[in-house]
Amino acid sequence: MLTTKANYFADVLGYEIYIILTDGKGKEPYYKLSPKIKVIHLDINFEELWHLSFLRKIPVYLKKQRVFKRKLTEVLMDIKPDITVSLLRREINFITSIKDGSKKVGEIHVNKLNYRNFEANDTNIVKELFSKWWMGNLLSKLKKLDKFVVLSHEDKGYWHELDNVEVISNPLPFIPRKECTLDSHRVIAVGRYVYQKGFDLLLDAWKIVSKKHPTWELHVYGNGDKTPYVEQVRNSDIKNCFLEDAVNNIDEKYAESSIFVLSSRFEGFGMVLAEAMSCGLSCVSFACPCGPKDIINDGVDGCLVENGNIEVLAGKICYLIENEDIRKEMGKQAKIHIQRYNEENVMRMWQILFDKLLEKPQDNNSHG
């Protein structure tokens, strides 16, 4: 998303763009950046912390943080940007104190409810107390930003302590190259093989679906450790289920399918859901926090299901399997409605935000 937005600002809108990195010096960007973009490496190497013991991490982290603040301050004072955007990493602790004259904007790519908890049962009293303290500290920093950007209107409601919140979703990452006919007996899910994505719930739902519709197949594509899901398929004797690796041509896999399912327990936005809809797929999604309730108009361009309800999830999949006309009409409406998230529309929202931030106060006595 950073690459997509930076390239658009540089190539389409003519902004002068700098990307400032703390790590990865000497590595090529994973996604191709516009040659107009200037990349600055501070070479802090926070990744070094991953290999240290907890006690050793503390002094090393504090030292690196001091170096980071000094180097970032020097760069911003030299560049003198109009706007500085933080992706809410370690710089949020001090970025508003840097007096380089720029407006400070923060953007977050996960939802507030799940910001500090990404795994099953990953909590205890100590972690909960720390999380509460950490969130309070974060809020104090976010209040000082000129604008704080979240991905969904649902998530905005959770940041009720702040009055500087703006909603701008992620743009669609590609234009589909193939049309979905929605005639195949194939259901698709996409995401990392982690607890968050709820594939264990999807597999339980698919066991119900496959018994009613044995000619249909479920294909899951993603990175990560598939072992627990492979064992679940085997131990539960789940039929017609294929756990695939991630692929580079996911739009073609969408085009080969008829139904997309999002089984996540929580999301930052749910970009794969938007991708699938842009390909014209009919979609079923848990109404998880946050994103699907912003993206899907239930019963019109997709189906929303109570979060975590396996039986209803299976029922909605069966409903779309059994009602071809409804399946195709939902796919048609999905492709139309999801265009509100196309690159041009989303980037226009960023441009409007930046223009507002840079507006100079009008002189009441001025006639110009």
C-alpha positions as CSV (number, residue, x, y, z in Angstrom):
1,M,0.0,0.0,0.0
2,L,2.9,2.4,0.8
3,T,4.4,1.7,-2.7
4,T,1.1,2.1,-4.4
5,K,0.4,5.4,-2.8
6,A,3.9,6.8,-3.1
7,N,4.1,5.9,-6.8
8,Y,0.7,7.6,-7.4
9,F,1.7,10.8,-5.6
10,A,5.0,10.9,-7.5
11,D,4.0,9.9,-11.0
12,V,0.4,11.1,-11.3
13,L,0.1,14.1,-8.9
14,G,3.7,15.3,-9.2
15,Y,4.5,15.3,-5.5
16,E,8.1,15.3,-4.3
17,I,8.2,12.1,-2.3
18,Y,10.8,10.8,0.2
19,I,10.6,7.4,1.9
20,I,12.6,7.2,5.1
21,L,13.6,3.7,6.3
22,T,15.2,2.5,9.5
23,D,16.1,-1.0,8.3
24,G,16.9,-2.9,5.1
25,K,19.8,-0.8,3.8
26,G,21.3,-2.5,0.8
27,K,18.1,-4.4,0.0
28,E,16.1,-3.8,-3.1
29,P,12.4,-2.8,-2.5
30,Y,10.1,-5.8,-2.8
31,Y,7.7,-3.7,-4.9
32,K,9.0,-1.4,-7.7
33,L,9.2,2.2,-6.7
34,S,8.9,5.1,-9.1
35,P,12.4,6.5,-10.0
36,K,11.1,9.9,-8.9
37,I,10.9,8.8,-5.3
38,K,13.9,9.4,-3.1
39,V,14.7,6.6,-0.5
40,I,16.7,7.6,2.6
41,H,18.2,4.9,4.7
42,L,18.8,5.8,8.4
43,D,20.4,2.4,9.0
44,I,19.2,2.0,12.5
45,N,18.8,-1.7,12.2
46,F,16.0,-2.4,14.7
47,E,16.0,-6.0,13.4
48,E,19.0,-6.6,15.6
49,L,16.6,-6.7,18.6
50,W,15.0,-9.9,17.3
51,H,18.2,-11.8,18.2
52,L,18.7,-10.5,21.8
53,S,17.4,-11.6,25.1
54,F,14.7,-9.6,26.8
55,L,17.1,-7.9,29.3
56,R,19.6,-7.1,26.6
57,K,16.9,-5.7,24.3
58,I,16.0,-2.8,26.7
59,P,19.3,-0.8,26.6
60,V,19.9,-1.6,23.0
61,Y,16.4,-0.5,22.1
62,L,16.7,2.8,24.0
63,K,20.1,3.6,22.4
64,K,18.7,2.9,18.9
65,Q,15.6,5.0,19.6
66,R,17.8,8.0,20.6
67,V,19.8,7.5,17.4
68,F,16.6,7.2,15.4
69,K,15.2,10.4,16.8
70,R,18.5,12.3,16.1
71,K,18.8,11.1,12.5
72,L,15.2,11.5,11.6
73,T,15.2,15.1,13.0
74,E,18.3,15.9,10.9
75,V,16.7,14.5,7.8
76,L,13.4,16.3,8.3
77,M,15.1,19.6,9.2
78,D,17.1,19.2,5.9
79,I,14.2,18.2,3.7
80,K,11.6,20.6,5.2
81,P,8.6,18.6,4.0
82,D,5.1,20.0,3.9
83,I,3.7,16.8,5.3
84,T,5.2,13.9,7.2
85,V,3.3,10.6,7.3
86,S,4.1,8.1,10.0
87,L,3.1,4.4,9.7
88,L,2.9,4.4,13.5
89,R,6.1,2.6,14.1
90,R,8.7,3.7,16.7
91,E,8.7,7.3,15.4
92,I,5.2,8.0,16.8
93,N,6.9,8.5,20.2
94,F,8.6,11.7,19.2
95,I,7.6,12.7,15.6
96,T,5.3,15.5,16.7
97,S,8.1,17.1,18.7
98,I,10.3,17.6,15.6
99,K,9.9,21.2,14.6
100,D,10.6,21.0,10.9
101,G,7.4,22.8,10.0
102,S,5.6,19.9,8.5
103,K,2.1,18.7,9.2
104,K,2.2,15.3,11.0
105,V,-0.1,12.5,9.8
106,G,-0.3,9.0,11.2
107,E,-2.0,6.0,9.5
108,I,-2.8,2.6,10.9
109,H,-3.3,-0.6,9.1
110,V,-4.8,-2.7,11.9
111,N,-8.0,-2.1,13.9
112,K,-7.9,-0.7,17.4
113,L,-9.5,-3.7,19.1
114,N,-6.9,-6.1,17.9
115,Y,-3.8,-3.8,17.8
116,R,-1.9,-5.7,20.5
117,N,-3.4,-9.2,20.3
118,F,-2.9,-11.3,17.2
119,E,-2.9,-14.9,18.4
120,A,-5.3,-17.3,20.1
121,N,-5.4,-16.9,23.9
122,D,-2.5,-14.5,23.7
123,T,-3.3,-12.7,26.9
124,N,-2.9,-12.7,30.7
125,I,-3.2,-10.2,33.5
126,V,0.3,-8.8,33.0
127,K,-0.2,-8.4,29.2
128,E,-3.6,-6.8,29.7
129,L,-2.1,-4.3,32.1
130,F,0.7,-3.5,29.8
131,S,-1.6,-3.3,26.9
132,K,-3.8,-0.8,28.7
133,W,-0.8,1.3,29.7
134,W,0.6,1.1,26.1
135,M,-2.7,2.2,24.5
136,G,-3.0,5.1,26.9
137,N,0.5,6.2,26.0
138,L,-0.3,5.8,22.2
139,L,-3.5,7.8,22.5
140,S,-1.5,10.7,24.1
141,K,0.8,10.7,21.0
142,L,-2.0,10.3,18.5
143,K,-3.8,13.4,19.9
144,K,-0.9,15.5,18.9
145,L,-1.1,14.5,15.2
146,D,-2.7,16.9,12.7
147,K,-4.6,13.9,11.4
148,F,-4.9,10.2,12.2
149,V,-6.0,8.0,9.3
150,V,-7.8,4.7,9.8
151,L,-9.1,2.2,7.2
152,S,-12.8,1.9,8.1
153,H,-15.7,3.9,9.5
154,E,-16.3,1.0,11.9
155,D,-12.7,1.3,13.3
156,K,-13.1,5.1,13.6
157,G,-15.9,4.5,16.1
158,Y,-13.5,2.8,18.4
159,W,-11.1,5.7,18.5
160,H,-13.7,7.8,20.4
161,E,-10.9,9.5,22.5
162,L,-9.6,11.3,19.4
163,D,-11.1,14.2,17.4
164,N,-8.6,14.1,14.6
165,V,-9.6,10.8,12.9
166,E,-10.0,10.5,9.1
167,V,-11.2,7.4,7.2
168,I,-9.4,6.5,4.0
169,S,-9.4,2.9,3.0
170,N,-6.7,1.1,1.1
171,P,-6.9,1.3,-2.7
172,L,-7.6,-1.8,-4.8
173,P,-4.2,-3.3,-5.7
174,F,-4.9,-4.4,-9.2
175,I,-7.3,-4.3,-12.2
176,P,-8.7,-7.8,-12.9
177,R,-7.5,-9.2,-16.2
178,K,-10.2,-11.9,-16.4
179,E,-14.0,-11.9,-15.9
180,C,-15.5,-14.3,-13.4
181,T,-18.3,-16.4,-15.0
182,L,-19.3,-17.8,-11.6
183,D,-20.1,-21.1,-13.3
184,S,-17.3,-23.2,-11.7
185,H,-17.9,-25.4,-8.6
186,R,-15.2,-23.7,-6.7
187,V,-15.0,-21.6,-3.5
188,I,-11.8,-19.6,-2.8
189,A,-10.3,-18.1,0.4
190,V,-7.0,-16.1,0.5
191,G,-4.8,-15.2,3.4
192,R,-1.9,-16.2,5.6
193,Y,-2.2,-19.5,7.5
194,V,-2.6,-17.8,10.9
195,Y,-5.1,-17.7,13.7
196,Q,-6.4,-14.3,12.6
197,K,-7.7,-15.5,9.3
198,G,-9.9,-18.1,10.8
199,F,-9.3,-20.9,8.4
200,D,-10.0,-23.5,11.1
201,L,-13.5,-22.0,11.3
202,L,-13.8,-22.1,7.5
203,L,-12.7,-25.8,7.4
204,D,-15.4,-26.6,10.0
205,A,-18.0,-24.8,7.8
206,W,-16.7,-26.5,4.7
207,K,-17.3,-29.9,6.2
208,I,-21.0,-29.0,6.4
209,V,-21.0,-27.6,2.9
210,S,-19.2,-30.5,1.2
211,K,-21.7,-33.0,2.5
212,K,-24.5,-31.1,0.9
213,H,-22.6,-30.2,-2.3
214,P,-20.0,-32.9,-3.0
215,T,-19.1,-31.6,-6.5
216,W,-17.9,-28.3,-5.1
217,E,-14.3,-27.6,-4.0
218,L,-12.7,-25.2,-1.5
219,H,-9.3,-23.8,-2.5
220,V,-7.3,-21.8,0.1
221,Y,-4.2,-19.8,-1.0
222,G,-1.7,-18.3,1.4
223,N,1.7,-18.2,3.1
224,G,2.6,-19.7,6.4
225,D,2.5,-23.0,8.3
226,K,-0.3,-25.1,6.9
227,T,0.4,-28.0,9.3
228,P,-2.5,-27.6,11.8
229,Y,-5.0,-27.1,8.9
230,V,-3.7,-30.1,7.0
231,E,-4.2,-32.1,10.2
232,Q,-7.7,-30.7,10.7
233,V,-8.6,-31.7,7.2
234,R,-7.3,-35.2,7.8
235,N,-8.6,-35.7,11.3
236,S,-12.1,-34.4,10.4
237,D,-12.2,-36.2,7.1
238,I,-13.1,-33.0,5.2
239,K,-13.6,-33.6,1.5
240,N,-12.7,-31.5,-1.6
241,C,-10.5,-29.1,0.3
242,F,-7.2,-27.9,-1.1
243,L,-4.7,-25.9,1.0
244,E,-2.5,-24.2,-1.6
245,D,0.6,-22.0,-1.3
246,A,0.5,-18.3,-2.2
247,V,0.5,-17.5,-5.9
248,N,1.5,-14.4,-7.9
249,N,-1.5,-14.7,-10.2
250,I,-4.2,-14.5,-7.5
251,D,-6.6,-12.6,-9.9
252,E,-6.6,-15.6,-12.2
253,K,-7.5,-17.8,-9.2
254,Y,-10.4,-15.5,-8.4
255,A,-11.5,-15.7,-12.0
256,E,-11.6,-19.6,-11.8
257,S,-13.9,-19.4,-8.7
258,S,-17.6,-18.7,-8.1
259,I,-17.6,-17.8,-4.4
260,F,-15.1,-16.0,-2.1
261,V,-15.2,-16.5,1.7
262,L,-13.6,-14.3,4.3
263,S,-13.5,-16.3,7.6
264,S,-11.2,-13.8,9.6
265,R,-11.7,-13.3,13.3
266,F,-10.5,-9.7,12.7
267,E,-9.1,-7.5,10.0
268,G,-7.4,-4.2,9.4
269,F,-9.6,-3.7,6.4
270,G,-10.0,-7.0,4.5
271,M,-8.2,-6.2,1.2
272,V,-8.7,-9.7,-0.2
273,L,-12.4,-9.2,0.2
274,A,-12.2,-6.0,-1.9
275,E,-10.0,-7.8,-4.4
276,A,-12.5,-10.7,-4.9
277,M,-15.4,-8.2,-5.3
278,S,-13.4,-6.3,-7.9
279,C,-13.2,-9.6,-9.9
280,G,-17.0,-9.9,-9.7
281,L,-17.1,-12.8,-7.2
282,S,-20.0,-13.3,-4.9
283,C,-18.7,-13.1,-1.4
284,V,-19.6,-14.4,2.1
285,S,-17.8,-12.8,5.1
286,F,-17.8,-12.9,8.8
287,A,-18.9,-9.4,10.1
288,C,-15.6,-9.2,12.0
289,P,-13.9,-6.1,13.2
290,C,-13.0,-4.2,11.1
291,G,-13.7,-3.7,7.4
292,P,-16.3,-6.2,6.0
293,K,-19.2,-4.1,7.4
294,D,-17.8,-1.1,5.5
295,I,-17.2,-3.1,2.3
296,I,-20.3,-5.4,1.9
297,N,-23.9,-4.2,1.6
298,D,-25.4,-7.3,3.0
299,G,-27.8,-9.1,0.7
300,V,-27.0,-6.8,-2.2
301,D,-23.3,-7.3,-3.2
302,G,-22.4,-10.0,-0.7
303,C,-23.4,-11.8,2.5
304,L,-22.4,-10.9,6.1
305,V,-22.4,-13.5,8.8
306,E,-22.3,-13.2,12.6
307,N,-18.6,-13.3,13.5
308,G,-17.5,-16.8,14.3
309,N,-20.9,-18.5,13.5
310,I,-19.8,-21.6,11.6
311,E,-23.3,-23.0,10.9
312,V,-24.5,-19.7,9.4
313,L,-21.3,-19.3,7.4
314,A,-21.9,-22.8,5.9
315,G,-25.6,-21.9,5.3
316,K,-24.7,-18.8,3.3
317,I,-22.2,-20.6,1.2
318,C,-24.8,-23.2,0.5
319,Y,-27.3,-20.5,-0.3
320,L,-25.0,-19.0,-3.0
321,I,-24.3,-22.5,-4.4
322,E,-28.0,-23.3,-4.7
323,N,-29.1,-20.0,-6.1
324,E,-27.1,-19.3,-9.3
325,D,-29.1,-16.3,-10.3
326,I,-28.6,-14.6,-6.9
327,R,-24.9,-15.6,-6.9
328,K,-24.3,-14.0,-10.3
329,E,-26.3,-10.8,-9.5
330,M,-24.3,-10.3,-6.2
331,G,-21.1,-10.8,-8.2
332,K,-22.3,-8.2,-10.7
333,Q,-23.2,-5.7,-8.0
334,A,-20.0,-6.4,-6.1
335,K,-17.9,-5.4,-9.1
336,I,-19.8,-2.2,-9.5
337,H,-19.9,-1.1,-5.9
338,I,-16.3,-1.9,-5.1
339,Q,-15.1,0.7,-7.5
340,R,-15.4,3.3,-4.8
341,Y,-12.1,1.9,-3.6
342,N,-10.3,2.2,-6.9
343,E,-6.9,3.8,-6.9
344,E,-8.1,7.2,-8.3
345,N,-11.0,7.6,-5.8
346,V,-8.9,6.7,-2.8
347,M,-5.9,8.8,-3.8
348,R,-8.2,11.7,-4.4
349,M,-9.2,11.4,-0.7
350,W,-5.6,11.6,0.3
351,Q,-5.1,14.6,-2.0
352,I,-8.1,16.4,-0.4
353,L,-6.8,15.7,3.1
354,F,-3.3,17.0,2.3
355,D,-4.8,20.1,0.6
356,K,-6.9,20.9,3.7
357,L,-3.9,20.4,6.0
358,L,-1.9,22.9,4.0
359,E,-4.6,25.6,3.7
360,K,-3.4,28.9,5.1
361,P,-5.9,30.7,7.4
362,Q,-7.8,33.4,5.5
363,D,-7.3,37.0,6.5
364,N,-10.8,38.3,7.5
365,N,-9.9,41.7,6.1
366,S,-8.6,40.2,2.8
367,H,-10.7,40.4,-0.4
368,G,-8.4,38.0,-2.3
